[in-house]
Amino acid sequence: LNSSTGAITGTPTATSGATTYTVTVTDTNSATASNTFSLAVNSAVTATQSVASKTLTQNAAATSFTPVTGANGTPSLTYSVLPSLPSGLSLNTGTGAITGTPTVSSGASTYTVTVTDANSATASNTFSLTVNTAVTATQSVASATVTVNTAITSFTPVTGGGGTSPLSYGISPTLPAGLSFNTANGQVSGTPTVTSSTTTYTVTVTDSNNGTASNTFQLTVNGPVSATQAIASKALTQNAAATSFTPVTGSGGTPPLSYGVAPALPTGLTL
């Protein structure tokens, strides 16, 4: 307390509950007058790290999070961050919550959040933030044609990339009966049990931050291969050239068709 002006200055080093103080004013003739005021000294501002690190995905809305929590001090508390957050993200100066959709990728960076109270007292803490590149969905197989009741060679029509692991896969519409879709790697496998005309399917890749990307492929399931007996029996003569004939005619399935015969034909004849 400045005894000449009545001004109170300094930095309190201890907390104090609300206390009533009496100030007495005295003149050169020892005449006095008094009045009171109440003074409280709140505990120092604190800044507690609530989230040590966070990984987001470009173009995927962030789930709101508060990396540093302020407490104590004299209300109200305000928050600030340095350096500036990646484009698309914002810090709520009243709560310290980070929200938004990052529009750029960013390597792991350390950010400092400063909590300030009504008396300009401050405390700071840090957190690490990474923004991974956007999820991608690359068409690996444009179209596939398979045959009903025949096990297919597994294939991955759309390959996911980028984003924040793990990636998961979904497909629409549902694949024909007998075929299955692996949601962990996007692989199509199985044995189709029904035919299906050429259909466009959409594969959606989703990362752990719900970032998504999609691409398409076409799938056709042809009918079964058939083998029709065209010639039931044939008699040839040794050392006489045979007139070409096709005893069994193939159809259906997925072109091209190929033919085999067992047991081996008599010497000199070929299929």
Salt bridges, closest charged atoms under 4 A:
none
